[in-house]
Amino acid sequence: MLIWEVSLLQELYLPQRALFEEEALTFPLGQHLMEFCREKAIPTRKIPSHNRVTGLPGETPQQKYAQAKKTLVVGVKQDMRFQSCRPSADYQFPLMTSCPGHCEYCYLQTTLGQRPYLRVYVNVEEMLQQAEKLILEKAPHITTFEVASSGDPLSVEHLTGSLYRTIEFFGEQEQGRLRFVTKFTHVDPLLKARHNDHCRFRFSINSAKVVQEFEHKTPSVDERLQAARKVAGAGYPLGFIIAPIMVYPGWLDEYEQVLDTLKKELDLVQPLRHPVSFELIQHRFTSRAKKVILDRFPHSRLPMVEEDRKMKYGKYGMGKYVYPVETAKDMEAKMRDAIVRRFPDALIEYFT
């Protein structure tokens, strides 16, 4: 099942405990994960539902969050109504939720609420069958699925192999396309997958300052860019999400340094088979997110002063604090210019 070298496991995420739904153990992947835990002496217990996890250690919000991140929950996805995933894709395709990273600003701080533990689904084949139905319904139009809408699937790929399977499935779909984004860097096994140019492999990147201050327990930006070079060499359509973009003294110079390093890496694999894509997202937060973040990271230096921001309302009436209009326009113009000067053929998909 696994396609990772055992010697790499010491560098990769390993849970301190694993919780299994009873039904998950009727699937080959569930059985495999249980056997893996036994081999690695990882404590396990059975639970009635992957949505109701109780009894994790920790007293304070910080302790509970940290312990949840050390917990792997293995379940069966029951709801096959894949949600919309605009502007990234037509549908979400969640192989898992959460990730080992402790990124302070992450929208999953509130989206996952009290469930920041890592949860993987074992009924991947059923999910792929549902995806195929949706693809056929929309044919001959292309239907796109986002795998990383609720977590980072590459972070647990050494445990599940699910991402490799999904990439190869979409490689066979004439009207189906796959997208996912990651901050993690152990990409080598995926380089061999038969993607047939149907999967856009994206990396979340940021300035060194933002990564160091707010993206805890994740690879450095240089490590991500080195991994991106490997992915480009394997012929994948390659993309980058620069998010969240933050304005601070010297911010533009630092983001340009990242783009310079990226250009040097990709110049080693020229010519690229596909134009590089970019998605640009300014830093934003909600009142609820601010409370959760400060509970979990009480010494956070995230810029979350409401008076410095503008309230922006979404289509469901939910409000979030973004940069003032003029600041955002300046940010977008400068980032677009910085990208195009280095990557004239780049596809800048959106700024939000």
Secondary structure, DSSP 8 states (H G I E B T S, - for coil): ---S-GGGGGGS---SEEEEETGGGGSHHHHHHHHHHHHTT--EEEES-TT-----S-SSHHHHHHHHHTEEEEE--------EETTTEEEE--SEEB-S-EETT-THHHHSTT--SEEEES-HHHHHHHHHHHHHHHTTS-EEEETTSSB-GGGGHHHH-HHHHHHHHHHT-TTEEEEEEES----GGGGGS--TT-EEEEEEE--HHHHHHHEETS--HHHHHHHHHHHHHTT--EEEEEEEE---TTHHHHHHHHHHHHHHHHHTT-S-SS--EEEEEE--B-HHHHHHHHHH-TT------GGGSEEEE-TTS-EEEE--HHHHHHHHHHHHHHHHHH-TT-EEEEE-
